[in-house]
Amino acid sequence: MHYDKLKKIRNEKGFTCKQMGKKLNITAAYYCQIETGARNLSYNLACKIAKVFNMKPDEIFYDDHMKKRLK
């Protein structure tokens, strides 16, 4: 599942995948794979990502989750 909103927010905040990886203590490749849906996103990592953006996980991931569920 692609996380389109996550990528949009990251770009709006001016962060690269490499910067996000450093903030989350994961590799840039791992982070990019989350955005593209090549890797599953754990709840704990979703919370860490939301914290970087000073948001709640639902604000970032809920819409994309519902799109997948409705398919």
Biopython code that builds the backbone (N, CA, C, O; Angstrom):
import numpy as np
from Bio.PDB.StructureBuilder import StructureBuilder

atoms = [
    (1, "MET", "N", (0.837, -1.173, 0.000)),
    (1, "MET", "CA", (0.000, 0.000, 0.000)),
    (1, "MET", "C", (0.884, 1.238, 0.000)),
    (1, "MET", "O", (1.773, 1.373, 0.840)),
    (2, "HIS", "N", (0.643, 2.123, -0.923)),
    (2, "HIS", "CA", (1.368, 3.387, -0.984)),
    (2, "HIS", "C", (0.827, 4.337, 0.075)),
    (2, "HIS", "O", (-0.376, 4.392, 0.331)),
    (3, "TYR", "N", (1.728, 5.072, 0.676)),
    (3, "TYR", "CA", (1.327, 6.090, 1.641)),
    (3, "TYR", "C", (1.534, 7.462, 0.993)),
    (3, "TYR", "O", (2.514, 8.157, 1.258)),
    (4, "ASP", "N", (0.593, 7.819, 0.150)),
    (4, "ASP", "CA", (0.678, 9.065, -0.618)),
    (4, "ASP", "C", (0.692, 10.298, 0.282)),
    (4, "ASP", "O", (1.440, 11.245, 0.040)),
    (5, "LYS", "N", (-0.133, 10.279, 1.311)),
    (5, "LYS", "CA", (-0.210, 11.427, 2.202)),
    (5, "LYS", "C", (1.101, 11.593, 2.978)),
    (5, "LYS", "O", (1.540, 12.718, 3.219)),
    (6, "LEU", "N", (1.718, 10.492, 3.363)),
    (6, "LEU", "CA", (2.996, 10.538, 4.064)),
    (6, "LEU", "C", (4.046, 11.222, 3.192)),
    (6, "LEU", "O", (4.769, 12.104, 3.655)),
    (7, "LYS", "N", (4.122, 10.815, 1.948)),
    (7, "LYS", "CA", (5.098, 11.409, 1.035)),
    (7, "LYS", "C", (4.821, 12.903, 0.839)),
    (7, "LYS", "O", (5.747, 13.713, 0.809)),
    (8, "LYS", "N", (3.556, 13.255, 0.708)),
    (8, "LYS", "CA", (3.174, 14.649, 0.527)),
    (8, "LYS", "C", (3.594, 15.487, 1.738)),
    (8, "LYS", "O", (4.152, 16.573, 1.581)),
    (9, "ILE", "N", (3.327, 14.987, 2.928)),
    (9, "ILE", "CA", (3.684, 15.709, 4.150)),
    (9, "ILE", "C", (5.205, 15.840, 4.258)),
    (9, "ILE", "O", (5.715, 16.908, 4.597)),
    (10, "ARG", "N", (5.917, 14.769, 3.973)),
    (10, "ARG", "CA", (7.384, 14.799, 4.034)),
    (10, "ARG", "C", (7.922, 15.869, 3.097)),
    (10, "ARG", "O", (8.794, 16.650, 3.475)),
    (11, "ASN", "N", (7.404, 15.905, 1.879)),
    (11, "ASN", "CA", (7.852, 16.904, 0.907)),
    (11, "ASN", "C", (7.498, 18.331, 1.343)),
    (11, "ASN", "O", (8.299, 19.250, 1.173)),
    (12, "GLU", "N", (6.305, 18.510, 1.902)),
    (12, "GLU", "CA", (5.887, 19.829, 2.380)),
    (12, "GLU", "C", (6.790, 20.324, 3.505)),
    (12, "GLU", "O", (7.065, 21.520, 3.612)),
    (13, "LYS", "N", (7.249, 19.394, 4.344)),
    (13, "LYS", "CA", (8.127, 19.755, 5.467)),
    (13, "LYS", "C", (9.579, 19.905, 5.014)),
    (13, "LYS", "O", (10.425, 20.372, 5.777)),
    (14, "GLY", "N", (9.865, 19.510, 3.777)),
    (14, "GLY", "CA", (11.203, 19.678, 3.224)),
    (14, "GLY", "C", (12.207, 18.622, 3.642)),
    (14, "GLY", "O", (13.412, 18.868, 3.618)),
    (15, "PHE", "N", (11.720, 17.440, 4.029)),
    (15, "PHE", "CA", (12.605, 16.355, 4.435)),
    (15, "PHE", "C", (12.861, 15.397, 3.276)),
    (15, "PHE", "O", (11.972, 15.144, 2.464)),
    (16, "THR", "N", (14.069, 14.873, 3.207)),
    (16, "THR", "CA", (14.393, 13.805, 2.264)),
    (16, "THR", "C", (14.164, 12.466, 2.957)),
    (16, "THR", "O", (13.987, 12.406, 4.174)),
    (17, "CYS", "N", (14.170, 11.401, 2.172)),
    (17, "CYS", "CA", (14.062, 10.062, 2.770)),
    (17, "CYS", "C", (15.258, 9.800, 3.679)),
    (17, "CYS", "O", (15.125, 9.160, 4.722)),
    (18, "LYS", "N", (16.404, 10.288, 3.283)),
    (18, "LYS", "CA", (17.611, 10.104, 4.090)),
    (18, "LYS", "C", (17.471, 10.793, 5.450)),
    (18, "LYS", "O", (17.833, 10.221, 6.479)),
    (19, "GLN", "N", (16.948, 12.011, 5.453)),
    (19, "GLN", "CA", (16.740, 12.735, 6.708)),
    (19, "GLN", "C", (15.719, 12.027, 7.590)),
    (19, "GLN", "O", (15.892, 11.947, 8.806)),
    (20, "MET", "N", (14.657, 11.514, 6.977)),
    (20, "MET", "CA", (13.645, 10.788, 7.750)),
    (20, "MET", "C", (14.237, 9.515, 8.351)),
    (20, "MET", "O", (13.975, 9.180, 9.506)),
    (21, "GLY", "N", (15.030, 8.817, 7.559)),
    (21, "GLY", "CA", (15.682, 7.620, 8.064)),
    (21, "GLY", "C", (16.522, 7.911, 9.290)),
    (21, "GLY", "O", (16.486, 7.165, 10.268)),
    (22, "LYS", "N", (17.275, 8.992, 9.239)),
    (22, "LYS", "CA", (18.113, 9.368, 10.383)),
    (22, "LYS", "C", (17.255, 9.696, 11.600)),
    (22, "LYS", "O", (17.570, 9.277, 12.714)),
    (23, "LYS", "N", (16.185, 10.434, 11.393)),
    (23, "LYS", "CA", (15.307, 10.804, 12.505)),
    (23, "LYS", "C", (14.650, 9.577, 13.141)),
    (23, "LYS", "O", (14.369, 9.566, 14.340)),
    (24, "LEU", "N", (14.410, 8.545, 12.329)),
    (24, "LEU", "CA", (13.706, 7.352, 12.802)),
    (24, "LEU", "C", (14.647, 6.199, 13.146)),
    (24, "LEU", "O", (14.208, 5.139, 13.594)),
    (25, "ASN", "N", (15.946, 6.417, 12.930)),
    (25, "ASN", "CA", (16.956, 5.398, 13.180)),
    (25, "ASN", "C", (16.753, 4.155, 12.295)),
    (25, "ASN", "O", (16.912, 3.020, 12.743)),
    (26, "ILE", "N", (16.400, 4.409, 11.035)),
    (26, "ILE", "CA", (16.294, 3.356, 10.024)),
    (26, "ILE", "C", (17.020, 3.871, 8.776)),
    (26, "ILE", "O", (17.380, 5.047, 8.710)),
    (27, "THR", "N", (17.231, 3.008, 7.800)),
    (27, "THR", "CA", (17.897, 3.459, 6.589)),
    (27, "THR", "C", (16.935, 4.264, 5.715)),
    (27, "THR", "O", (15.714, 4.144, 5.825)),
    (28, "ALA", "N", (17.517, 5.077, 4.852)),
    (28, "ALA", "CA", (16.706, 5.839, 3.900)),
    (28, "ALA", "C", (15.930, 4.883, 2.994)),
    (28, "ALA", "O", (14.770, 5.132, 2.667)),
    (29, "ALA", "N", (16.573, 3.800, 2.596)),
    (29, "ALA", "CA", (15.920, 2.816, 1.730)),
    (29, "ALA", "C", (14.697, 2.215, 2.421)),
    (29, "ALA", "O", (13.640, 2.065, 1.808)),
    (30, "TYR", "N", (14.850, 1.873, 3.695)),
    (30, "TYR", "CA", (13.732, 1.304, 4.451)),
    (30, "TYR", "C", (12.577, 2.303, 4.500)),
    (30, "TYR", "O", (11.421, 1.939, 4.280)),
    (31, "TYR", "N", (12.898, 3.564, 4.789)),
    (31, "TYR", "CA", (11.855, 4.584, 4.851)),
    (31, "TYR", "C", (11.138, 4.726, 3.517)),
    (31, "TYR", "O", (9.908, 4.767, 3.471)),
    (32, "CYS", "N", (11.901, 4.802, 2.433)),
    (32, "CYS", "CA", (11.297, 4.936, 1.103)),
    (32, "CYS", "C", (10.431, 3.730, 0.761)),
    (32, "CYS", "O", (9.401, 3.869, 0.100)),
    (33, "GLN", "N", (10.844, 2.554, 1.206)),
    (33, "GLN", "CA", (10.050, 1.353, 0.965)),
    (33, "GLN", "C", (8.730, 1.411, 1.717)),
    (33, "GLN", "O", (7.731, 0.865, 1.248)),
    (34, "ILE", "N", (8.706, 2.055, 2.861)),
    (34, "ILE", "CA", (7.442, 2.245, 3.585)),
    (34, "ILE", "C", (6.519, 3.135, 2.762)),
    (34, "ILE", "O", (5.346, 2.812, 2.572)),
    (35, "GLU", "N", (7.048, 4.255, 2.276)),
    (35, "GLU", "CA", (6.223, 5.176, 1.478)),
    (35, "GLU", "C", (5.649, 4.503, 0.236)),
    (35, "GLU", "O", (4.504, 4.760, -0.133)),
    (36, "THR", "N", (6.430, 3.651, -0.406)),
    (36, "THR", "CA", (5.968, 3.018, -1.650)),
    (36, "THR", "C", (5.176, 1.740, -1.416)),
    (36, "THR", "O", (4.619, 1.172, -2.355)),
    (37, "GLY", "N", (5.123, 1.286, -0.173)),
    (37, "GLY", "CA", (4.356, 0.088, 0.139)),
    (37, "GLY", "C", (5.129, -1.203, -0.010)),
    (37, "GLY", "O", (4.553, -2.285, 0.104)),
    (38, "ALA", "N", (6.426, -1.110, -0.262)),
    (38, "ALA", "CA", (7.243, -2.322, -0.394)),
    (38, "ALA", "C", (7.505, -2.966, 0.967)),
    (38, "ALA", "O", (7.840, -4.148, 1.038)),
    (39, "ARG", "N", (7.358, -2.204, 2.031)),
    (39, "ARG", "CA", (7.522, -2.705, 3.398)),
    (39, "ARG", "C", (6.272, -2.371, 4.193)),
    (39, "ARG", "O", (5.625, -1.348, 3.967)),
    (40, "ASN", "N", (5.948, -3.249, 5.124)),
    (40, "ASN", "CA", (4.824, -2.993, 6.016)),
    (40, "ASN", "C", (5.213, -1.969, 7.064)),
    (40, "ASN", "O", (6.378, -1.872, 7.450)),
    (41, "LEU", "N", (4.253, -1.222, 7.512)),
    (41, "LEU", "CA", (4.462, -0.187, 8.516)),
    (41, "LEU", "C", (3.924, -0.684, 9.850)),
    (41, "LEU", "O", (2.743, -1.013, 9.967)),
    (42, "SER", "N", (4.783, -0.736, 10.846)),
    (42, "SER", "CA", (4.341, -1.133, 12.189)),
    (42, "SER", "C", (3.676, 0.060, 12.872)),
    (42, "SER", "O", (3.893, 1.212, 12.496)),
    (43, "TYR", "N", (2.872, -0.238, 13.869)),
    (43, "TYR", "CA", (2.207, 0.824, 14.620)),
    (43, "TYR", "C", (3.242, 1.708, 15.317)),
    (43, "TYR", "O", (3.114, 2.933, 15.329)),
    (44, "ASN", "N", (4.263, 1.083, 15.896)),
    (44, "ASN", "CA", (5.291, 1.859, 16.603)),
    (44, "ASN", "C", (6.006, 2.824, 15.668)),
    (44, "ASN", "O", (6.260, 3.972, 16.033)),
    (45, "LEU", "N", (6.331, 2.365, 14.468)),
    (45, "LEU", "CA", (7.010, 3.231, 13.507)),
    (45, "LEU", "C", (6.067, 4.332, 13.010)),
    (45, "LEU", "O", (6.495, 5.464, 12.784)),
    (46, "ALA", "N", (4.804, 4.001, 12.846)),
    (46, "ALA", "CA", (3.820, 5.023, 12.450)),
    (46, "ALA", "C", (3.759, 6.132, 13.501)),
    (46, "ALA", "O", (3.648, 7.310, 13.163)),
    (47, "CYS", "N", (3.830, 5.750, 14.764)),
    (47, "CYS", "CA", (3.820, 6.740, 15.849)),
    (47, "CYS", "C", (5.078, 7.603, 15.823)),
    (47, "CYS", "O", (5.008, 8.814, 16.037)),
    (48, "LYS", "N", (6.224, 6.985, 15.561)),
    (48, "LYS", "CA", (7.481, 7.735, 15.483)),
    (48, "LYS", "C", (7.461, 8.728, 14.322)),
    (48, "LYS", "O", (7.913, 9.866, 14.452)),
    (49, "ILE", "N", (6.930, 8.280, 13.188)),
    (49, "ILE", "CA", (6.828, 9.162, 12.019)),
    (49, "ILE", "C", (5.909, 10.341, 12.334)),
    (49, "ILE", "O", (6.235, 11.488, 12.028)),
    (50, "ALA", "N", (4.778, 10.059, 12.937)),
    (50, "ALA", "CA", (3.833, 11.117, 13.285)),
    (50, "ALA", "C", (4.469, 12.121, 14.237)),
    (50, "ALA", "O", (4.234, 13.324, 14.122)),
    (51, "LYS", "N", (5.265, 11.637, 15.166)),
    (51, "LYS", "CA", (5.929, 12.515, 16.124)),
    (51, "LYS", "C", (6.899, 13.470, 15.424)),
    (51, "LYS", "O", (6.999, 14.637, 15.802)),
    (52, "VAL", "N", (7.611, 12.981, 14.407)),
    (52, "VAL", "CA", (8.529, 13.834, 13.641)),
    (52, "VAL", "C", (7.768, 15.021, 13.053)),
    (52, "VAL", "O", (8.283, 16.138, 13.021)),
    (53, "PHE", "N", (6.556, 14.781, 12.596)),
    (53, "PHE", "CA", (5.744, 15.827, 11.963)),
    (53, "PHE", "C", (4.829, 16.549, 12.953)),
    (53, "PHE", "O", (4.044, 17.413, 12.563)),
    (54, "ASN", "N", (4.936, 16.189, 14.240)),
    (54, "ASN", "CA", (4.088, 16.769, 15.280)),
    (54, "ASN", "C", (2.600, 16.570, 14.950)),
    (54, "ASN", "O", (1.787, 17.490, 15.040)),
    (55, "MET", "N", (2.286, 15.333, 14.565)),
    (55, "MET", "CA", (0.925, 14.973, 14.186)),
    (55, "MET", "C", (0.550, 13.669, 14.887)),
    (55, "MET", "O", (1.384, 13.039, 15.537)),
    (56, "LYS", "N", (-0.699, 13.277, 14.749)),
    (56, "LYS", "CA", (-1.166, 11.975, 15.222)),
    (56, "LYS", "C", (-1.097, 10.998, 14.058)),
    (56, "LYS", "O", (-1.269, 11.406, 12.910)),
    (57, "PRO", "N", (-0.847, 9.707, 14.325)),
    (57, "PRO", "CA", (-0.760, 8.725, 13.236)),
    (57, "PRO", "C", (-1.989, 8.714, 12.318)),
    (57, "PRO", "O", (-1.857, 8.591, 11.101)),
    (58, "ASP", "N", (-3.168, 8.842, 12.900)),
    (58, "ASP", "CA", (-4.394, 8.824, 12.084)),
    (58, "ASP", "C", (-4.442, 9.972, 11.083)),
    (58, "ASP", "O", (-4.996, 9.825, 9.993)),
    (59, "GLU", "N", (-3.867, 11.111, 11.447)),
    (59, "GLU", "CA", (-3.860, 12.263, 10.544)),
    (59, "GLU", "C", (-3.060, 11.982, 9.278)),
    (59, "GLU", "O", (-3.311, 12.576, 8.229)),
    (60, "ILE", "N", (-2.099, 11.075, 9.387)),
    (60, "ILE", "CA", (-1.235, 10.755, 8.253)),
    (60, "ILE", "C", (-1.704, 9.515, 7.509)),
    (60, "ILE", "O", (-1.758, 9.510, 6.280)),
    (61, "PHE", "N", (-2.043, 8.466, 8.245)),
    (61, "PHE", "CA", (-2.238, 7.149, 7.638)),
    (61, "PHE", "C", (-3.679, 6.697, 7.464)),
    (61, "PHE", "O", (-3.922, 5.754, 6.711)),
    (62, "TYR", "N", (-4.638, 7.321, 8.121)),
    (62, "TYR", "CA", (-6.012, 6.824, 8.104)),
    (62, "TYR", "C", (-6.628, 6.826, 6.705)),
    (62, "TYR", "O", (-7.235, 5.835, 6.299)),
    (63, "ASP", "N", (-6.480, 7.917, 5.971)),
    (63, "ASP", "CA", (-7.086, 8.005, 4.635)),
    (63, "ASP", "C", (-6.559, 6.920, 3.701)),
    (63, "ASP", "O", (-7.330, 6.283, 2.983)),
    (64, "ASP", "N", (-5.229, 6.711, 3.713)),
    (64, "ASP", "CA", (-4.642, 5.679, 2.851)),
    (64, "ASP", "C", (-5.095, 4.296, 3.269)),
    (64, "ASP", "O", (-5.319, 3.427, 2.426)),
    (65, "HIS", "N", (-5.232, 4.090, 4.588)),
    (65, "HIS", "CA", (-5.698, 2.789, 5.091)),
    (65, "HIS", "C", (-7.135, 2.515, 4.618)),
    (65, "HIS", "O", (-7.456, 1.398, 4.214)),
    (66, "MET", "N", (-7.979, 3.525, 4.669)),
    (66, "MET", "CA", (-9.375, 3.353, 4.266)),
    (66, "MET", "C", (-9.492, 3.095, 2.764)),
    (66, "MET", "O", (-10.337, 2.308, 2.338)),
    (67, "LYS", "N", (-8.654, 3.747, 1.961)),
    (67, "LYS", "CA", (-8.663, 3.494, 0.518)),
    (67, "LYS", "C", (-8.366, 2.028, 0.234)),
    (67, "LYS", "O", (-9.020, 1.401, -0.599)),
    (68, "LYS", "N", (-7.373, 1.491, 0.935)),
    (68, "LYS", "CA", (-7.001, 0.086, 0.739)),
    (68, "LYS", "C", (-8.140, -0.826, 1.172)),
    (68, "LYS", "O", (-8.444, -1.815, 0.505)),
    (69, "ARG", "N", (-8.758, -0.492, 2.277)),
    (69, "ARG", "CA", (-9.818, -1.323, 2.828)),
    (69, "ARG", "C", (-11.048, -1.377, 1.918)),
    (69, "ARG", "O", (-11.728, -2.400, 1.841)),
    (70, "LEU", "N", (-11.322, -0.275, 1.238)),
    (70, "LEU", "CA", (-12.507, -0.207, 0.388)),
    (70, "LEU", "C", (-12.325, -0.910, -0.958)),
    (70, "LEU", "O", (-13.299, -1.160, -1.668)),
    (71, "LYS", "N", (-11.083, -1.226, -1.304)),
    (71, "LYS", "CA", (-10.830, -1.902, -2.593)),
    (71, "LYS", "C", (-11.216, -3.350, -2.553)),
    (71, "LYS", "O", (-11.068, -4.056, -3.551)),
]
sb = StructureBuilder()
sb.init_structure("model")
sb.init_model(0)
sb.init_chain("A")
sb.init_seg("    ")
for serial, (resi, resn, name, xyz) in enumerate(atoms, 1):
    if name == "N":
        sb.init_residue(resn, " ", resi, " ")
    sb.init_atom(name, np.array(xyz, "f"), 0.0, 1.0, " ", f" {name:<3s}", serial, name[0])
structure = sb.get_structure()
